[in-house]
Amino acid sequence: MCEPRWGGYGGGGFDAPGAGQRVEGGYGGPAFDEDVYVKTITEMFEHLRNRLGWNVKLLHDVHEHLNPNVAVEFAKRLEPCRLFFLEDVLPPEQIEWFRQIRRVTATPMAMGELFTHPLEWTPLITERLIDFIRCRVSAIGGITPAKKIAALCESCGVRTAFQEGGDNDPVNQLAAYHVDMSVSSFGIQEENHFPELVHEMMPGTATIKGGYLYGGGQPGLGIDIKEEIARKYPLKDNPSNADWTTVRRLDGSLVKP
């Protein structure tokens, strides 16, 4: 089973606050440990497969926290668990390592949540080094670049899995939805459940029913905004959503991204 999480992002790969060999007077919080992470997550997926069988599709997001050589080992160790995909196992700066991962394992790879430039995703797609492209439509320039990516995927046997997630918005989701509906390389779309207030403030926000995403069917993206409601709820910073960007090791150094 997965060990407890002591804050921060990592899915069980943390040493408890104060545990381990630390610099005197240094960082004392929960510390990310690659060895703990690889062991814990591998055992977790082995447990899930034994309990759930093979009809459930399992995915895992590493959030670029591993060093390249450890990422290669981790992907290979997860191969018997037959994931739907393993996401962002490397930071964008180390995408060349996907060639090594492809040589040693058939674990499906998804990558691209942090991508912003064609030079990042083009080699991964054209060399068939990943199985799913995970770009955020609003981060790569919108619908036109997303359509170009989807077309490239179609000719190379790669599928789309455009990114959504908790810090995204209904506009990004609907932009991805429209691309999804118009391309043959569609693979899967990340969900995002918005509260009822958002549906009231932004009529046309997509809904999820039975695992499928449904747009509003109106012209354009199919979404509008009621400014009188929006004025009552100004944007506020949510520090808790940034914990995955401030993960630290035992020595206090930051872990990518």
C-alpha positions as CSV (number, residue, x, y, z in Angstrom):
1,M,0.0,0.0,0.0
2,C,1.0,3.6,-0.5
3,E,2.7,5.3,2.5
4,P,1.2,8.5,4.0
5,R,1.8,11.8,2.2
6,W,3.3,14.5,4.3
7,G,2.3,17.5,2.1
8,G,3.7,18.3,-1.3
9,Y,3.2,16.4,-4.5
10,G,4.7,13.0,-5.0
11,G,2.2,10.3,-4.4
12,G,4.0,8.6,-1.5
13,G,7.6,9.4,-2.3
14,F,8.4,11.5,0.7
15,D,10.5,11.1,3.9
16,A,8.6,12.3,6.9
17,P,9.4,15.8,8.3
18,G,12.7,15.7,10.1
19,A,13.5,12.1,9.0
20,G,16.6,11.1,7.2
21,Q,20.1,12.6,7.2
22,R,19.7,16.4,7.0
23,V,21.9,19.4,7.0
24,E,22.1,20.8,10.5
25,G,19.8,23.8,10.8
26,G,18.5,23.2,7.2
27,Y,15.3,22.1,5.6
28,G,13.1,20.1,8.0
29,G,9.9,19.5,6.0
30,P,8.7,16.5,4.0
31,A,11.5,15.5,1.5
32,F,11.1,13.8,-1.8
33,D,13.2,10.7,-2.1
34,E,13.5,9.0,-5.6
35,D,14.2,5.6,-4.1
36,V,11.1,5.7,-1.8
37,Y,9.0,7.0,-4.7
38,V,10.0,4.3,-7.2
39,K,9.5,1.5,-4.6
40,T,6.2,2.9,-3.2
41,I,4.5,3.7,-6.6
42,T,5.6,0.3,-8.1
43,E,4.2,-1.6,-5.1
44,M,1.0,0.5,-5.2
45,F,0.3,-0.3,-8.9
46,E,1.1,-4.0,-8.3
47,H,-1.4,-4.0,-5.5
48,L,-4.0,-2.2,-7.6
49,R,-3.6,-4.7,-10.5
50,N,-4.0,-7.6,-8.1
51,R,-7.2,-6.1,-6.6
52,L,-8.8,-4.5,-9.7
53,G,-7.8,-6.9,-12.4
54,W,-7.1,-5.9,-16.0
55,N,-10.3,-4.2,-17.0
56,V,-9.5,-0.9,-15.2
57,K,-7.2,1.5,-17.0
58,L,-4.5,3.0,-14.7
59,L,-2.5,6.2,-15.3
60,H,0.2,7.9,-13.3
61,D,1.7,11.4,-13.4
62,V,5.3,11.8,-12.2
63,H,5.3,15.6,-12.7
64,E,8.9,15.5,-13.9
65,H,10.3,14.8,-10.4
66,L,12.8,12.0,-11.4
67,N,16.3,12.2,-12.6
68,P,16.6,10.6,-16.1
69,N,18.4,7.4,-15.2
70,V,15.8,6.8,-12.4
71,A,13.0,7.6,-14.9
72,V,14.2,4.8,-17.2
73,E,14.2,2.3,-14.4
74,F,10.8,3.4,-13.1
75,A,9.2,3.0,-16.5
76,K,10.6,-0.5,-16.9
77,R,9.5,-1.6,-13.4
78,L,5.9,-0.5,-14.2
79,E,5.7,-2.4,-17.4
80,P,4.1,-5.5,-15.9
81,C,1.3,-3.3,-14.5
82,R,0.3,-2.3,-18.0
83,L,-0.5,1.3,-17.5
84,F,-2.7,3.3,-19.9
85,F,0.1,5.7,-19.8
86,L,2.9,7.1,-17.6
87,E,2.9,10.9,-17.7
88,D,5.7,13.5,-17.6
89,V,8.3,11.1,-16.3
90,L,11.0,13.6,-17.4
91,P,11.3,17.4,-17.4
92,P,11.2,19.1,-20.8
93,E,15.0,19.7,-20.6
94,Q,15.7,16.0,-20.7
95,I,13.4,14.8,-23.5
96,E,16.3,13.1,-25.3
97,W,16.2,10.4,-22.6
98,F,12.9,9.2,-24.1
99,R,14.9,7.4,-26.7
100,Q,16.5,5.3,-23.9
101,I,13.2,4.6,-22.3
102,R,11.7,3.4,-25.6
103,R,14.7,1.0,-26.1
104,V,14.0,-0.8,-22.8
105,T,10.3,-0.8,-22.1
106,A,6.9,-0.8,-23.7
107,T,5.2,1.2,-20.9
108,P,3.1,3.8,-22.8
109,M,4.5,7.3,-22.4
110,A,2.6,10.6,-22.2
111,M,4.4,14.0,-22.2
112,G,3.9,17.7,-22.7
113,E,2.0,19.4,-19.9
114,L,4.8,22.0,-19.7
115,F,5.5,22.3,-23.4
116,T,5.1,25.7,-25.2
117,H,7.2,25.3,-28.4
118,P,7.1,22.9,-31.4
119,L,10.8,22.0,-30.9
120,E,9.7,20.3,-27.7
121,W,6.9,18.1,-29.0
122,T,7.9,17.5,-32.7
123,P,10.9,15.1,-32.1
124,L,8.9,13.1,-29.6
125,I,6.0,12.6,-32.0
126,T,7.9,12.1,-35.3
127,E,10.4,9.6,-33.7
128,R,7.5,7.8,-32.0
129,L,9.0,8.2,-28.6
130,I,5.7,8.9,-26.8
131,D,2.2,7.5,-27.2
132,F,0.2,10.5,-26.0
133,I,0.8,14.2,-26.3
134,R,-0.3,16.1,-23.2
135,C,0.0,19.8,-24.1
136,R,-2.3,22.4,-22.6
137,V,-4.2,24.1,-25.5
138,S,-4.0,27.6,-23.9
139,A,-0.3,27.2,-23.3
140,I,0.7,26.3,-26.9
141,G,-1.1,29.1,-28.6
142,G,-4.7,27.9,-29.0
143,I,-6.7,25.8,-31.3
144,T,-4.6,26.2,-34.5
145,P,-1.4,24.9,-33.0
146,A,-3.4,22.1,-31.3
147,K,-4.8,21.1,-34.6
148,K,-1.3,21.0,-36.2
149,I,-0.1,18.8,-33.3
150,A,-3.1,16.5,-33.8
151,A,-2.4,16.2,-37.6
152,L,1.3,15.3,-36.9
153,C,0.1,12.7,-34.4
154,E,-2.2,11.1,-36.9
155,S,0.7,10.5,-39.4
156,C,2.9,9.1,-36.6
157,G,0.6,6.9,-34.7
158,V,0.5,9.1,-31.6
159,R,-2.7,10.1,-29.8
160,T,-3.8,13.3,-28.1
161,A,-4.5,13.7,-24.4
162,F,-4.7,17.4,-24.0
163,Q,-4.1,18.7,-20.5
164,E,-6.8,20.1,-18.2
165,G,-6.4,19.8,-14.4
166,G,-7.4,21.8,-11.4
167,D,-5.8,25.1,-12.3
168,N,-7.4,25.3,-15.7
169,D,-10.7,26.9,-16.8
170,P,-13.8,26.1,-18.8
171,V,-12.5,28.0,-21.9
172,N,-9.3,25.9,-22.2
173,Q,-11.4,22.8,-21.6
174,L,-13.9,23.7,-24.4
175,A,-11.0,24.6,-26.8
176,A,-9.5,21.2,-26.2
177,Y,-13.0,19.6,-26.6
178,H,-13.5,21.2,-30.0
179,V,-10.1,19.9,-31.2
180,D,-10.8,16.5,-29.8
181,M,-14.1,16.3,-31.7
182,S,-12.5,17.2,-35.0
183,V,-9.4,15.0,-35.2
184,S,-8.9,11.3,-35.8
185,S,-5.8,11.1,-33.5
186,F,-7.9,11.8,-30.4
187,G,-6.9,9.5,-27.5
188,I,-8.3,10.8,-24.2
189,Q,-9.3,14.1,-22.6
190,E,-8.4,15.0,-19.1
191,E,-11.4,15.9,-17.0
192,N,-12.1,19.0,-14.8
193,H,-15.2,19.2,-12.6
194,F,-16.3,22.8,-12.1
195,P,-18.6,23.8,-9.3
196,E,-22.1,24.9,-10.0
197,L,-21.2,28.5,-9.5
198,V,-18.9,28.3,-12.5
199,H,-21.7,26.8,-14.7
200,E,-23.9,29.7,-13.6
201,M,-21.3,32.4,-14.2
202,M,-20.1,30.9,-17.5
203,P,-23.1,29.3,-19.2
204,G,-22.1,26.7,-21.7
205,T,-19.4,25.2,-19.5
206,A,-18.9,21.6,-20.5
207,T,-20.4,18.8,-18.4
208,I,-19.2,15.3,-17.7
209,K,-21.7,12.4,-17.8
210,G,-20.7,8.8,-17.6
211,G,-17.1,9.5,-18.4
212,Y,-17.8,11.6,-21.5
213,L,-17.4,15.3,-21.9
214,Y,-20.3,17.3,-23.4
215,G,-20.2,20.8,-24.8
216,G,-23.1,23.2,-24.8
217,G,-23.8,23.1,-28.5
218,Q,-23.8,26.9,-28.9
219,P,-21.9,28.8,-31.7
220,G,-18.1,29.2,-31.3
221,L,-16.7,27.6,-28.2
222,G,-20.2,27.6,-26.9
223,I,-19.5,29.5,-23.7
224,D,-20.4,32.9,-22.4
225,I,-19.7,34.9,-19.2
226,K,-22.1,36.7,-16.9
227,E,-20.0,39.7,-15.9
228,E,-22.3,40.7,-13.0
229,I,-21.7,37.4,-11.3
230,A,-18.0,37.4,-12.1
231,R,-17.6,40.8,-10.4
232,K,-18.8,39.2,-7.1
233,Y,-16.0,36.6,-7.2
234,P,-12.7,38.2,-8.1
235,L,-9.7,35.9,-8.7
236,K,-7.7,35.0,-5.6
237,D,-4.4,33.3,-5.3
238,N,-4.5,29.6,-4.2
239,P,-1.1,28.8,-2.6
240,S,-2.2,25.2,-2.0
241,N,-2.2,24.6,-5.7
242,A,1.5,25.4,-6.0
243,D,2.8,22.6,-3.6
244,W,3.9,20.5,-6.6
245,T,6.3,23.3,-7.7
246,T,8.0,23.6,-4.3
247,V,8.8,20.0,-3.5
248,R,12.3,19.7,-1.9
249,R,14.9,17.0,-1.3
250,L,16.5,16.2,2.1
251,D,19.2,18.9,1.4
252,G,16.5,21.5,0.7
253,S,17.1,21.8,-3.0
254,L,14.0,22.1,-5.2
255,V,12.8,19.2,-7.4
256,K,11.8,19.9,-11.0
257,P,9.7,21.3,-12.4
